[in-house]
Amino acid sequence: MKVVKKTDEYAILKRRDDRFAVIDSNKRPINGEEKAKILLAEGLIKIPEPKAAPVEEEAPAEETAVAETEAEASEEAAAE
């Protein structure tokens, strides 16, 4: 592992698989949200933005298409 940055409180190491490890001054690993905050503050990672929720307007359009298909089917049945 290569040392990327070392401070009095922690050290950031880059692993061979291009991920980061953070260890504190007592050589214990730092994980979870605390690790993410450190790496984000150093600019080594970016937190992806959540995907947008699906738009509710699309569901009524599908219902309209189903209703039109049913109307056409009933018209054909009446014509026969």
VEXKOL-89986 format. One line per 10 residues: number of its first residue (from 0); their letters; for each residue x, y negated, z negated of C-alpha. Coordinates in steps of 0.25 Angstrom, whole numbers, plus 2048, in hexadecimal, padded with zeros to 3 digits. Each point is the difference from the previous one (the first is absolute). Layout:
N
NUM = a = X Y Z | ...
END
This chain:
80
0 = mkvvkktdey = 800 800 800 | 805 7F2 803 | 7FE 7F4 7F7 | 7F8 7F6 806 | 7FF 7F6 7F4 | 804 801 7F2 | 7FC 7F7 7F4 | 801 800 7F1 | 7F2 806 7FF | 7FF 80A 80C
10 = ailkrrddrf = 807 805 80C | 7FA 803 80E | 806 80C 808 | 7FD 804 80E | 7FE 80F 802 | 805 808 80C | 7F1 801 805 | 800 7F0 800 | 7F7 7FF 7F4 | 803 7F8 7F4
20 = avidsnkrpi = 803 805 7F1 | 800 7F6 7F5 | 807 803 7F3 | 800 7F8 7F3 | 80D 7FD 7F8 | 7FF 80D 7F8 | 800 808 80D | 7F2 804 7FF | 7F7 7FF 80D | 7F6 7F5 801
30 = ngeekakill = 7F3 805 808 | 7F2 7FB 803 | 7FB 7F2 800 | 80C 7FB 7F9 | 809 806 80B | 7F7 7FA 80B | 801 7F2 7FA | 80F 800 7FF | 801 805 80E | 7F6 7F6 805
40 = aeglikipep = 807 7F4 7F9 | 80D 804 806 | 7F9 801 80E | 804 80E 803 | 7F2 805 802 | 7F2 7FA 805 | 7F3 804 7FA | 7F6 803 80B | 7F3 7F8 800 | 7F4 808 7FE
50 = kaapveeeap = 7F8 804 80D | 7F3 7F8 803 | 7F3 806 7FC | 7F8 805 80B | 7F6 7F6 806 | 7F1 803 7FC | 7FB 7FA 80D | 804 80D 808 | 7F6 809 7F8 | 7F4 7F9 805
60 = aeetavaete = 805 801 80E | 801 80F 7FF | 7F2 801 7FB | 7FB 7F7 80B | 806 80A 80A | 7FA 80C 7FA | 7F2 7F9 800 | 801 7FD 80F | 804 80E 803 | 7F4 805 7F8
70 = aeaseeaaae = 7F7 7F6 807 | 805 804 80E | 7FE 80F 7FC | 7F2 7FD 7FC | 7FD 7F8 80D | 805 80C 808 | 7F8 80A 7F9 | 7F3 7F7 802 | 803 7FF 80F | 800 80F 801
END
